[in-house]
Amino acid sequence: MADGNPGSGLQLRSLIKASGELELSLAKVDVPDPAPDEIVVRVEGSPINPSDLGLLLGAVDVSTLKAGAGPTLSGTVPPHLMRAMAGRLDQSMPVGNEGAGTVVAAGSDPAAQALLGKLVAGIGGAMYAQYRTLKAADALPLPPGATAADGASCFVNPLTALGMVETMKREGHSALVHTAAASNLGQMLQKICLKDGVSLINIVRSAEQAKILTDIGAKYVLDSTTPSFVADLTDALAETGATLAFDAIGGGKLAGQILGAMEAALNRTAKVYSRYGSATHKQVYIYGGLDVGPTELVRSFGMSWGLGGWLLTYFLMKTPPAEAQALRQRVADELKTTFASHYTAEIGLAEALDPKVVAAYNRKTTGAKYLINPSKGLS
């Protein structure tokens, strides 16, 4: 056993059985000695992101969750939703996209040895665990003074926000629209846009959410529940020239409303009429699913438009390594400013299986973000 390597540790796992039962449990798993280019991290912080909830809970009916011994947690997936779970049935799966902690063991390579005892962040799944083995090259050393909580969320949300701005540049757009914009990610995106001189139209669903953004300097903040929303959105689009939107809602009418308002804004400056609409391409990328219902489009936006999906993983796959590293370094440099995350509560692995706690972190409420500390409450 390598110095500092515990040999084993607890890991949170999610299993959906063919019978329709969800089972969450804490499994004792081996922690092998690291390969020459690997490190073993004692995980001290891992956030619960919407993407984590999708794997953790699947399509379970949260009202059916019941605690068991072990600890374990079980619940029922409604029969009509089982088809969507087909690809993962009867597979016990580790959870947790990202996290941060202390390197307690390292392989023989100099790059791995240099991280021994350091606080690092990492991504790659299975982070809801006491220990996680990573490639040394995939770990991001945190700056002096940072804590594991500071670094726990430094991949998914920060790189998604940066990826949105980079996508805008790559595809020839000049401004952005973002929905569910008062989220942790949305606040990061607004700070990036302020710093980089990019016009950003923020769409929220309440006055309270709007205030979160105006308090950090946002100029364009629109409440989609107001009667004047579409008119106000069209005015903002005409002023900024935004033709690209990132939508965290997914279902409902909002994506179509954005495309329609983009078309209306472009037509304000059209020199000639075209029955095919503006020739300027308008694009909405859906990157979340806060509304799991159908996406409804009323075709009022001409023939030059696109509606597609956007995922951080696919964006990074298309990004040259040097550019990806530059994005990661920016996150590290601005960890306590642009990319600061705030948490409602810190919970241990066992607490994550408490039905009342699950109900709280599954609400996906703006401003409510939970941090799992696998080192808390367990020996």
C-alpha positions as CSV (number, residue, x, y, z in Angstrom):
1,M,0.0,0.0,0.0
2,A,1.4,3.4,-1.0
3,D,2.0,5.9,1.8
4,G,-1.3,7.6,2.7
5,N,-3.5,5.3,0.6
6,P,-6.3,4.0,2.9
7,G,-6.8,0.9,0.8
8,S,-10.6,1.2,0.8
9,G,-13.4,3.8,1.4
10,L,-17.1,4.4,1.1
11,Q,-18.7,5.4,-2.2
12,L,-22.3,6.4,-2.9
13,R,-23.9,4.3,-5.6
14,S,-27.2,4.4,-7.4
15,L,-29.1,1.4,-8.7
16,I,-32.3,1.2,-10.6
17,K,-33.6,-2.4,-10.8
18,A,-35.7,-3.8,-13.7
19,S,-38.5,-4.1,-11.1
20,G,-38.7,-0.3,-11.0
21,E,-37.0,0.2,-7.6
22,L,-34.3,2.8,-7.0
23,E,-31.7,1.9,-4.4
24,L,-29.1,4.3,-3.1
25,S,-26.4,2.8,-0.9
26,L,-22.9,3.4,0.5
27,A,-20.6,0.6,-0.7
28,K,-17.1,-0.2,0.6
29,V,-14.8,-0.1,-2.4
30,D,-11.1,-0.8,-2.8
31,V,-8.7,2.1,-3.4
32,P,-5.8,0.5,-5.3
33,D,-2.3,2.0,-5.1
34,P,-2.0,4.7,-7.8
35,A,-0.3,4.0,-11.1
36,P,2.8,6.1,-11.8
37,D,0.8,8.9,-13.4
38,E,-2.1,8.8,-10.8
39,I,-3.0,10.4,-7.5
40,V,-5.5,9.4,-4.7
41,V,-7.6,12.3,-3.5
42,R,-9.4,12.4,-0.1
43,V,-12.6,14.0,-1.3
44,E,-13.6,16.9,1.0
45,G,-16.3,18.6,-1.2
46,S,-18.5,17.6,-4.1
47,P,-21.5,19.7,-5.3
48,I,-24.9,18.4,-6.1
49,N,-25.5,19.7,-9.6
50,P,-28.7,19.1,-11.7
51,S,-26.6,16.7,-13.9
52,D,-25.7,14.7,-10.7
53,L,-29.4,14.5,-9.7
54,G,-30.2,12.9,-13.1
55,L,-27.9,10.0,-12.3
56,L,-28.4,9.9,-8.6
57,L,-32.2,9.7,-8.6
58,G,-33.1,8.9,-12.2
59,A,-36.8,9.2,-12.7
60,V,-37.8,8.2,-9.2
61,D,-41.0,9.5,-7.6
62,V,-39.3,11.4,-4.7
63,S,-42.5,11.0,-2.6
64,T,-41.9,7.3,-2.5
65,L,-38.4,7.4,-1.0
66,K,-37.9,5.5,2.3
67,A,-34.8,5.1,4.4
68,G,-33.4,1.7,5.2
69,A,-30.5,0.2,7.1
70,G,-26.9,0.5,6.1
71,P,-27.8,3.3,5.4
72,T,-29.8,2.8,2.2
73,L,-32.6,4.7,0.5
74,S,-35.2,3.2,-1.8
75,G,-38.0,4.5,-4.0
76,T,-40.1,3.7,-7.0
77,V,-39.8,4.8,-10.6
78,P,-43.2,5.3,-12.2
79,P,-43.9,2.6,-14.8
80,H,-44.3,5.1,-17.7
81,L,-40.8,6.5,-17.0
82,M,-39.0,3.2,-16.9
83,R,-38.3,3.3,-20.7
84,A,-36.0,6.3,-20.2
85,M,-34.1,4.3,-17.6
86,A,-33.5,1.2,-19.9
87,G,-29.8,1.9,-20.5
88,R,-28.9,1.7,-16.8
89,L,-31.1,-1.0,-15.3
90,D,-29.6,-3.4,-12.8
91,Q,-26.2,-1.5,-12.9
92,S,-24.9,-0.1,-9.6
93,M,-23.4,3.3,-10.6
94,P,-21.1,5.7,-8.8
95,V,-22.3,9.3,-8.7
96,G,-20.7,12.8,-8.5
97,N,-19.3,14.7,-11.5
98,E,-16.7,16.9,-9.8
99,G,-15.1,17.7,-6.4
100,A,-12.0,18.7,-4.5
101,G,-9.8,17.4,-1.8
102,T,-6.3,16.6,-0.5
103,V,-3.9,14.3,-2.4
104,V,-3.0,11.5,0.1
105,A,-1.1,9.2,-2.3
106,A,0.7,9.7,-5.6
107,G,2.4,7.6,-8.2
108,S,6.1,7.6,-9.0
109,D,5.9,10.2,-11.8
110,P,7.3,13.6,-10.9
111,A,4.1,15.3,-11.9
112,A,2.1,13.1,-9.6
113,Q,4.6,13.4,-6.7
114,A,4.5,17.2,-7.0
115,L,0.8,17.1,-6.0
116,L,1.2,15.0,-2.8
117,G,-0.4,16.8,0.1
118,K,-1.8,19.5,-2.2
119,L,-5.5,20.6,-2.4
120,V,-6.8,19.8,-5.9
121,A,-10.0,19.7,-7.9
122,G,-11.0,17.0,-10.3
123,I,-13.8,15.9,-12.6
124,G,-14.6,12.5,-14.0
125,G,-17.5,11.0,-12.0
126,A,-17.6,8.9,-8.8
127,M,-16.8,11.9,-6.6
128,Y,-19.4,11.1,-4.0
129,A,-16.8,8.9,-2.3
130,Q,-14.3,9.2,0.5
131,Y,-11.4,8.7,-2.0
132,R,-11.1,9.1,-5.7
133,T,-8.2,8.1,-8.0
134,L,-7.4,10.6,-10.8
135,K,-4.8,11.1,-13.4
136,A,-2.4,13.7,-12.2
137,A,-2.8,15.6,-15.5
138,D,-6.5,15.9,-14.9
139,A,-6.2,17.4,-11.4
140,L,-6.4,21.2,-11.0
141,P,-4.2,22.5,-8.1
142,L,-6.1,25.1,-6.2
143,P,-4.5,28.5,-5.4
144,P,-3.2,29.4,-2.0
145,G,-5.9,30.2,0.5
146,A,-8.6,28.2,-1.3
147,T,-10.6,25.5,0.5
148,A,-12.1,22.3,-0.8
149,A,-15.5,24.0,-0.8
150,D,-14.0,26.8,-3.0
151,G,-12.7,24.3,-5.5
152,A,-15.5,21.7,-5.4
153,S,-17.5,23.4,-8.2
154,C,-14.7,24.7,-10.3
155,F,-15.3,22.5,-13.4
156,V,-18.9,22.0,-14.4
157,N,-20.5,25.4,-13.9
158,P,-17.4,27.6,-14.6
159,L,-16.3,25.7,-17.7
160,T,-20.0,25.6,-18.9
161,A,-20.2,29.4,-18.5
162,L,-16.9,29.9,-20.2
163,G,-17.9,27.4,-22.9
164,M,-21.0,29.4,-23.7
165,V,-18.9,32.5,-24.4
166,E,-16.4,30.6,-26.4
167,T,-19.2,29.0,-28.4
168,M,-20.6,32.5,-29.1
169,K,-17.2,33.5,-30.5
170,R,-16.7,30.4,-32.6
171,E,-20.1,30.6,-34.2
172,G,-19.9,34.3,-35.1
173,H,-22.4,35.7,-32.6
174,S,-21.8,38.9,-30.7
175,A,-24.1,38.7,-27.6
176,L,-26.0,36.1,-25.5
177,V,-29.3,35.2,-24.0
178,H,-29.4,32.9,-20.9
179,T,-32.4,31.4,-19.1
180,A,-32.8,30.4,-15.5
181,A,-30.1,33.0,-15.2
182,A,-30.0,33.6,-11.5
183,S,-28.5,30.2,-10.8
184,N,-24.9,29.8,-9.6
185,L,-23.9,29.2,-13.2
186,G,-25.9,32.2,-14.4
187,Q,-24.2,34.5,-12.0
188,M,-20.8,33.2,-13.2
189,L,-21.8,33.8,-16.8
190,Q,-22.9,37.4,-16.0
191,K,-19.6,38.1,-14.2
192,I,-17.7,36.7,-17.2
193,C,-19.7,38.8,-19.7
194,L,-19.2,42.0,-17.6
195,K,-15.4,41.3,-17.4
196,D,-15.1,40.5,-21.1
197,G,-17.4,43.2,-22.5
198,V,-20.1,40.8,-23.8
199,S,-23.8,41.9,-23.8
200,L,-25.9,39.3,-21.9
201,I,-29.7,39.1,-21.6
202,N,-30.7,37.3,-18.5
203,I,-34.2,35.6,-18.3
204,V,-35.5,34.8,-14.8
205,R,-38.9,33.9,-13.3
206,S,-39.3,36.3,-10.4
207,A,-38.4,39.7,-9.1
208,E,-36.3,38.1,-6.4
209,Q,-34.2,36.3,-9.0
210,A,-33.9,39.5,-11.0
211,K,-32.4,41.3,-8.0
212,I,-29.7,38.7,-7.6
213,L,-28.4,39.6,-11.0
214,T,-28.9,43.4,-10.9
215,D,-27.0,43.4,-7.6
216,I,-23.9,42.1,-9.4
217,G,-24.2,44.6,-12.3
218,A,-26.5,43.0,-14.9
219,K,-28.0,45.4,-17.3
220,Y,-30.5,43.2,-19.1
221,V,-32.7,41.2,-16.7
222,L,-36.2,40.1,-17.9
223,D,-38.9,38.3,-15.8
224,S,-40.6,35.8,-18.1
225,T,-43.8,35.8,-15.9
226,T,-44.6,39.5,-16.7
227,P,-47.2,40.5,-19.3
228,S,-44.6,42.6,-21.2
229,F,-41.9,39.9,-21.3
230,V,-41.9,39.2,-25.1
231,A,-42.0,42.9,-25.9
232,D,-39.2,43.6,-23.4
233,L,-37.2,40.7,-24.8
234,T,-37.5,41.9,-28.3
235,D,-36.3,45.4,-27.3
236,A,-33.3,43.9,-25.5
237,L,-32.5,41.7,-28.5
238,A,-32.7,44.7,-30.9
239,E,-30.4,46.7,-28.6
240,T,-27.8,44.0,-28.1
241,G,-28.0,42.1,-31.5
242,A,-28.0,38.8,-29.6
243,T,-28.7,35.8,-31.9
244,L,-27.6,33.0,-29.6
245,A,-29.3,31.7,-26.5
246,F,-28.6,29.0,-23.9
247,D,-31.7,27.5,-22.4
248,A,-31.6,25.6,-19.1
249,I,-35.4,25.1,-19.0
250,G,-35.8,22.8,-22.1
251,G,-39.6,22.2,-22.0
252,G,-42.4,24.6,-22.7
253,K,-42.6,27.7,-24.9
254,L,-39.6,29.7,-23.9
255,A,-37.1,28.5,-26.5
256,G,-39.6,29.3,-29.2
257,Q,-40.4,32.7,-27.7
258,I,-36.7,33.6,-27.8
259,L,-36.4,32.6,-31.5
260,G,-39.5,34.5,-32.3
261,A,-38.3,37.6,-30.5
262,M,-34.9,37.3,-32.2
263,E,-36.7,37.3,-35.6
264,A,-38.8,40.3,-34.6
265,A,-35.8,42.2,-33.5
266,L,-33.9,41.6,-36.7
267,N,-36.9,42.6,-38.8
268,R,-36.9,46.0,-37.3
269,T,-33.8,46.9,-39.4
270,A,-34.7,44.8,-42.5
271,K,-34.3,46.7,-45.7
272,V,-36.6,44.5,-47.8
273,Y,-39.4,42.1,-47.0
274,S,-38.7,38.3,-47.4
275,R,-41.4,35.7,-46.9
276,Y,-38.6,33.4,-45.6
277,G,-37.7,35.8,-42.8
278,S,-34.3,37.2,-41.9
279,A,-31.3,35.5,-43.4
280,T,-29.4,36.0,-40.1
281,H,-29.0,32.7,-38.3
282,K,-30.7,32.5,-34.9
283,Q,-29.7,29.7,-32.5
284,V,-31.0,28.3,-29.2
285,Y,-29.0,25.6,-27.4
286,I,-30.9,23.6,-24.7
287,Y,-28.4,22.5,-22.1
288,G,-30.7,21.7,-19.2
289,G,-34.1,20.2,-18.4
290,L,-35.7,22.1,-15.6
291,D,-39.0,21.5,-17.5
292,V,-39.1,17.9,-18.6
293,G,-42.2,18.5,-20.8
294,P,-42.2,18.9,-24.6
295,T,-40.5,21.8,-26.2
296,E,-43.2,23.8,-27.9
297,L,-42.3,25.9,-31.0
298,V,-44.6,28.3,-32.9
299,R,-42.9,28.8,-36.2
300,S,-42.8,32.5,-36.3
301,F,-39.0,32.9,-36.9
302,G,-38.4,32.4,-40.6
303,M,-36.1,29.8,-42.1
304,S,-32.7,30.6,-40.7
305,W,-32.7,29.2,-37.2
306,G,-31.5,26.2,-35.2
307,L,-32.5,24.4,-32.0
308,G,-30.1,21.9,-30.6
309,G,-28.4,20.5,-27.5
310,W,-25.2,21.7,-25.9
311,L,-23.1,19.7,-23.4
312,L,-19.9,20.7,-21.7
313,T,-18.3,17.3,-22.3
314,Y,-18.9,17.5,-26.1
315,F,-17.6,21.1,-26.1
316,L,-14.4,20.1,-24.4
317,M,-13.9,17.2,-26.8
318,K,-13.8,19.7,-29.6
319,T,-11.5,22.1,-27.8
320,P,-7.7,21.9,-28.4
321,P,-5.8,20.9,-25.2
322,A,-4.0,24.2,-24.9
323,E,-7.3,26.2,-25.1
324,A,-8.9,23.9,-22.6
325,Q,-6.0,24.3,-20.2
326,A,-6.3,28.1,-20.6
327,L,-10.0,27.9,-19.6
328,R,-9.1,25.8,-16.6
329,Q,-6.3,28.2,-15.6
330,R,-8.8,31.2,-15.7
331,V,-11.1,29.3,-13.4
332,A,-8.2,28.8,-10.9
333,D,-7.1,32.4,-11.2
334,E,-10.6,33.8,-10.6
335,L,-11.8,31.0,-8.2
336,K,-12.8,33.4,-5.4
337,T,-14.3,36.1,-7.6
338,T,-15.9,35.3,-11.0
339,F,-16.3,31.6,-10.2
340,A,-17.1,31.7,-6.5
341,S,-19.8,29.2,-5.5
342,H,-22.1,29.5,-2.4
343,Y,-23.8,26.6,-0.7
344,T,-27.0,26.3,1.3
345,A,-25.6,23.4,3.4
346,E,-22.8,20.9,3.7
347,I,-23.9,17.3,4.2
348,G,-22.1,14.0,4.7
349,L,-22.6,10.9,2.6
350,A,-25.0,9.3,5.1
351,E,-27.1,12.5,5.2
352,A,-27.4,12.5,1.4
353,L,-29.5,9.3,1.9
354,D,-31.9,11.0,4.3
355,P,-35.4,11.4,2.6
356,K,-35.9,14.9,4.0
357,V,-32.5,16.0,2.8
358,V,-33.0,14.5,-0.6
359,A,-36.3,16.4,-0.9
360,A,-34.5,19.6,-0.1
361,Y,-31.6,19.3,-2.6
362,N,-33.9,17.9,-5.3
363,R,-36.0,21.1,-5.4
364,K,-33.5,22.7,-7.8
365,T,-34.3,26.1,-6.2
366,T,-32.4,29.1,-7.4
367,G,-29.8,30.1,-4.7
368,A,-30.0,26.7,-3.0
369,K,-27.0,24.5,-3.7
370,Y,-25.8,21.6,-1.6
371,L,-22.3,20.4,-1.0
372,I,-21.5,16.8,-0.1
373,N,-18.4,16.4,2.1
374,P,-17.6,12.6,2.0
375,S,-15.2,13.1,4.8
376,K,-17.9,14.4,7.2
377,G,-19.6,12.1,9.7
378,L,-17.8,8.9,8.7
379,S,-14.8,7.3,10.2
